[in-house]
Structures are given as structure tokens and as C-alpha cells.
Amino acid sequence: PRGVISLDSNALLRWLAADALPPEDAPQVEAVARLLAASEESVFMGLVVLAEVVWTARDRMGFGRAEVAAAVRALLE
């Protein structure tokens, strides 16, 4: 086993807002997407991180409730 990877809110918010980020952020977004897609890796996301992502996406980034819910579901799958 390789261990557990922990993602912070900044990394997850970059993944969530990938379409709105400048091109120089693409490598970071791709790295998070690869980690989330890798079935052999365990990814840890603390409850505080999840709360920060939801709050920031809704209140600071203007994401709607349905968009945030879809992103959370994608993270938990």
C-alpha cells in the first residue's frame, strides 16, 4: 500500500473551478483530477475541508446549490 493522499481546500477549489482558471493553473488541476480518478489511491478529505469547499464555492465563487451538490457527489464517488 502506498498510503493516503490528503487534499486541501485550495486544491479542490482549483479542480472545481477549472474552467475559470488561467492556463498556468492547468497542471495543478490535472494533478488533482488524476488523484481523484486513480482507483488504487486513497484520497482523504477532512470535513473541515469539505465545509470550506462548499462555503467558498457557494458564497465566494457563485456556484449554485446544484453545482456544488454535483461536485460533492463526484468527490465522494
Disulfide bonds with the S-S distance in Angstrom:
none
